[in-house]
Amino acid sequence: MNTEMLLKEFKNILELEKRAKFSYDHYVEQIDDVSIREELTFIRDEEIAHIKIVERLIELVS
């Protein structure tokens, strides 16, 4: 896989991670149950970490 293809793939992954974060943000706001909200917040925070990782990968490949 060449650099251009890799960069395109990382950008696609970044968009998926951002969409997942947005979805979890939405669910966290809608759920009243504290334990479920905490779990969704944890998963959302993992998505934020993934976003940072992929952004770093894009930076390295660019």
N, C-alpha and C positions, 0 to 999 in steps of 0.2 A: 504494500500500500504506500503510495507516495504522500508527500507532505500535504499537498492540496486536498487529497481525499481524506486524510486524517483530520485536517482542520475542519473540513465540512462535516465530518462525522461528530467531532467534538462539539461543534455548534449545534447540531441536531440534538445531541445529548443534553446540552445546556438548556435548550428550549423545553425539553421534556422535564428536566429537573425543576425549572421555573414554574411550569404548569402544575407539577405535583405540589410544590410549595404553596402556590396560589389556592389550590383545592383544599389543602389542609388548613390554611388560614381561614377559608370560608367555613369549613366544618367546625373548627374550633369556636368560631363566633356563633354557630347555630346550636351547639350541644349544651344542654344544661347539666348533664351528669359530670361531676368533677373528675371522676376517675377516667372516664372516656376522654374528656377534654385534655387531661394531663397526658394521656397516652398519645393523642393526636398531636399535641404540642411537641412531645418528644420526637415523634416521627417527622414533624415539620422542621424541627431543628436539625435533624439528620439531613433533610433535603437542603437546608441552607449550607451545611458543611459540604455536601456534594456539589452544590453550585460553585462554592469557592475552589474546590478541587478541579473541577472542569474548567473554570476560568483560568486557573494556573496552567493547566495543560494547554489551553489555547494560547496563552502567553508564551509558553515554551516552544510551541510549534510555529508560531508566527514569526 
